[in-house]
Amino acid sequence: MITTEEKLIEISELAFEYPDGTLALRNINLDIYANQFVAFIGQNGAGKTTLAKCINGLLKPNSGYVRIEGLDTRERGTTKKIVTKVGYVFQNPDHQLFNNTIYKEIAYGPRNLGLDEKDVDERVKEAAQVCGVEEDLLKEHPFFLTKGLRQRVAIASILAMRPRTIIVDEPTTGQDLRQSLEVMNFLSNLWQQEGHTIVIITHEMPIVAQYAQRVVVLGQGQILKDGSTREIFSEPDLLAKTFVKPPQITRLAQALNEYGIPKNILSVPEMVVAFNEAREKNLGNQTSQKGS
Amino acid sequence: MIAVSIEDLGWKYSGRKNFAIEHVNLEIEEDTFTSILGPNEHGKTTLVSCIKGLIPQSFHGVWRGKVEVFGKDVRNQSAQALADEIGFVFADPEAQFTSMTVEEELVFGLENIGLPLHEVKDRLDWVTDIALIADLLDKSPYEISGGQKQRVAIASVLAMKPRIMILDEPTSMLDPLGKDFIFEILTNLKKEHSLTLIVVEHNIEQVAPLSDQIVLMYDGNIAKAGPPAQFFENSAFLYEHGINAPQATAFLDQLKSQNLYTGALPTDLKDAIQAATSLLKSKEPSES
């Protein structure tokens, strides 16, 4: 796993309880470093979204602390600074789009920061460009766009705040294959080319296998396991406890482990290579046994 | 017997420039499971709406061709007559709830058609069992989880004993556990006699093993159709048309193109494990 030394998010002994008494998170210890691509996985109710909202300061810990680039989310007056460090994109982009032009939508955050119009304009154009929202679209109404583009506008409005960390809640839910690949390739580009730290919350394990470097498995409000994607998916028993199934190709590899196929295969091409190697080895052994 | 027969079907929504679907030909045998796959906005829901008669009854537009359900043209039948034959489950189950408890929801349709009490009771027990909702009967349909709502919606449609059940993306709004429940119910439904199932789904991995026939809708046409083992041959073609074969199936398809595997493509993991195991054990290309 690539980890730079720079710690962007530091969470220690975090516990969070909703006002109705539901203990949503407990004993959470988690550090996220600059330029990581992390996936939070686990069943509904495991605490994924609550954890994301604690990270961007929407929710404050009952005990323990969350520090974002050194800022404690519980301290007064930090919220305004935190929104420039961590952006949170809702599962449904329509929950966060409310202006009548795309320009105003993207400009809303920077204007709230009290920047002058020249800086606002620069940030809008920069964010739109990174998100592939063409300049002549900026005067259009967001609701005339396809869902994929509305999601990009939602991400652009977050990027305009220039956060280093971007959390995206279920980026591919309800989307078909092409739409899913489009948004994931875009996030991957923000990670690789622009150097952002990306956190996704998702139920789609093939997406996790293909894109994430690091996986945090949540269950009943706790972190059950935190490790590299390969490491996490090679532990089917742990995942079964939280009702998460590794990608089908990983499960196939695991069933064939006794024939020398590694348990941590993540894609079909990898599986083909590993299978051909294992087959050669097994058949070679058979021949030499017969020969002796 | 042929349950659904579609001949050169086309439909253009009023005010749109292009036909949403065009030149669609399809036959669905009675008592089979047909999956309809394809990218969003490529005609899947339009196609099933034409089978149910929702199109043209509830929409304006231009119709071409013919759809017959059990030998009768859908356009010559009343909504009532079609409702007796075909049940329809939407992606959003709340769209169809009207009652205060799950039990009332389930018997609502049955009482409306004036069934005797013992028959209502029998059917209630039957659907409760198939849809795995025994523990929900006295709850409000609005207070249960999304996955539970979808199970209740399926049960209430099934209780009317339709000969054909259409489910339009029944799992798209559910988490993995909720999805697993629906696929368990679909497995139960497949065992029922004289029930023809037509399911629009994105979850190819889970729907493929249940399917007798798979149909790929692309750009308003049927791009490919056939039994699963044939349908998933040539994963590259499928990918170009916006869908992925299940990973284990795609893997064996690759071994097939290397001439290593010569048998029928399996669609569930268990069969794929078996096929791969026999290849690892034997020198000759395997057939199973």
Interface residues (C-beta under 8 A of the other chain):
Chain A: Q43 N44 G174 Q175 D176 L177 R178 Q179 H203 P206 F243 V244 K245 P247 Q248 I249 R251 L252 A255 L256 Y259 V268 M271 V272 F275 A278 R279 N282 L283 Q286
Chain B: G38 P39 N40 S145 S172 M173 D175 P176 L177 G178 D180 H202 E205 Y239 G242 I243 N244 P246 Q247 A248 A250 F251 Q254 L255 L260 L269 A272 I273 A276 T277 L279 L280 K281 K283
